[in-house]
Amino acid sequence: MLARIRTALATGPAPQPPQPDWVAPVHPPLPETALAETFAANFQRIGGEFFYCETLAQLGTVLRAWLAERLPEGQQFYVWEPALQALLTAANVPFQATEADFKAQAAVGLTSCEALVARTGSLVVAPATASGRRLSIYPDQHLVLARPSQVVAEIGDALRAVQARYGDALPSMLSLTTGPSRTADIEKTLVLGAHGPRRLTLFLLEDGA
């Protein structure tokens, strides 16, 4: 045994493993021409509901049909951001613009988002709008209206987009939302709506619409 140890020591130290390239990306790059398609596929894979609308009229038709099917009787569809309110008014979609009876009737809320991450199918949501923090968390169903120009490849790209938009006045919070709220902490049984909305729906409206 001692002879084997002396022989091993005589040959010098064992070769070191190769040094990782800490700068190289972890994943292969996504094709820039297919980011929206990649996002839509990953978003639906994790349980999101996706609708693509080419025109404002199509958005109105799809959203009215969605609300007719999904909005419980006696509950409200809340929209607080002025830009979204203007779009829905033009599309002839009724909504609740104030906070009246919000706690009791908030079944559905519509917000904007900061970016869409193609790699993970995630949404980056910030409270720096009239929707605040509540409208994307409290209602049982969270609707988001976004544009194809908001799709980025990676989470880092989304954070850089937020930095470029807000500069030194960053929002107090950024939420990276990946699918509906869920947990399987108890007996590994999947439960939706554990810490937020149980349904996440995205309406992707063309930039020129």
N, C-alpha and C positions, 0 to 999 in steps of 0.2 A: 504493500500500500504506500509506504514512504517513497519507494522507488518511482511509483507512478506519479506521485505528487511532485517529486523533483523533476521528472521528465516534463510534466505539464508546465511547471514554472520556467523551465529552460526554454520552452517555445515562445515565451512572452505572453502578454495579455491577450484575451480573446478579442476578436474583431468587434468593433462597435457597430450597432445597427445604423442604417442610413439615417441621416438627419432629415426630419420632415421639412417640406417646403411650406412654411407657415403663411406665405403670401399667396400661394396658388389657391384658386377657388376649390371648395369642397365638391361641388357638383359641376358637371359639364355645362357650358353656357346654353341657355334656351334660345331658340331661333327668334330673332326680333320680330319677324313677320307673323309669328303665330302666338304671340303672348296672350292675346285675348282668348283664343281658343284653348290654350293651355290653362289659363285661369278658370275658364268656364268648366272644363273637365275636372280639375282638381276641386273646385268649389262644390260641384255636385257630388263628387266622390266622398266628401266629408259630411254630406247631409244637407248642403245648402240647396235652395230652390232658385233656379236661374231662368230669367226671361230676357230675351234680346228684342229690342224695339228699334226699328229704323226711323220711325216718325213719331211726332208728338201725338198724333191721332191714334196710332197703334198703341202707344203707351196708355192712353186713356181707355181704349177698349179692353186691353189686357187687365189693367188695374181695376176697372169697374167690375169685370167678371170675377177677379180674384176676391174683391171685397164682398161681392154678392154671395160667394161660396164660403168664405172663411170668417167674415166679421160676425160674431155672435149678436143675436137680437138684443137690443138695448145697450150695446156697447158702442164705443166711439173709435174713429180712426183719427189720430192726432198728428198734425203736421205743424211745426213751429218755425221753420226757417223760411224767411220771406221769399227767397229765390225758388224754393220748392213749392211754396204756396202759389206763386205766380204761374209756374209750369202746370200745376194741377188745375188751376182755374182755367187756363187756356185749353187744357185737355178735358174739361168738363167732368172732373172727378170731385165729388163732395168730400169735405174733411172738416175736422174740428181745429180751428186756428188758435183757440185760447186754452188755458189750463182748467177750464170748468169741469168739475167732477172727475179730475184726472185719476185720482186714486181708485175710485169706484168703477170707472168706465173705460180705463185704458187697456183695451184688448190689443190694439195694433198701433204702432208708431212708425213713422217714416222719417229717416234722417239721410243726410249726405255722408260722405266719407272722405278721407284724405288720399287714400291710394288703395289699389287692388294688387295683391302679391300673387303673381302667376305660379311661382314655385310651390306654394303651400295652399293656394286657394283662400288666403286670408284677407280680411278687410282691416285697414288701419282707420280707426275712428277717434276723433278728438272732441273734447267738450267746448272748443272755442267757436261754437256756433249757437244759434238760438235754441237748438235742441238740448244743449247742455249735457249733463251726464245721465239724466233720468230717462230720456226718451229712447235710448238704445238699450236700456237695462230693465226698466220696470214693466213695460207691456209684455204680454205673453208671446207676441209675434212682432219681430223686428224686420221692417222693410227698409231697404237701402236703394237710393237712386244714384247711379254713377255713370261715368262716360268712359268709352274705350281709351281715351287719352290718359286716364288715371291708372291704367294697368302698367305695372313695372315687373321686372323679372324677379328680384330678390327682396328680402326684408330690408337689407341695407340700402337698396335703391329707394324704398319707400321712406325710410328715415331721412335720407338726404333730400328727398322731395319736400318733406315737412320742414326741414331746416331751411331750405331755400325759400319756402313760402312765408315762414314766420320770423326768420332771422333770430334776433336775441329775445323776441317776445314769444317764446315757445309756449304751447298750451300746458296747463298744469298736469295733464295726464294724456297718455296715448294708450288706446286699447287695441290690441292685436286680436281680432275676433276670427277664430277658425272654426266655422260650423256652429250649429246650435249649441246652447249651453248643455253640458252633460256631465255625468259622474258615474263611476262604477265602484265607488268606495265600499259600499255595503254589499257583501257577498258576491262581488263582481257582477252585479245586475245593473245593466245600463239604464240610467234614468235621464230623460231629457227635461230641460227646464230646471235644472238643479240650482243654478246661481244666476239665471237670467232667462232670456226668451227661449222657448222650446222650439221655435221655428225661425229660421233666418232666410229671407227671400231677397234676391237682388234683381233689380230692373236695370239693365244696361241700355242706356239711350244713346243713340249716335250723337257725336259731338255737334253736328250741324243741325240737329233737330231742335 
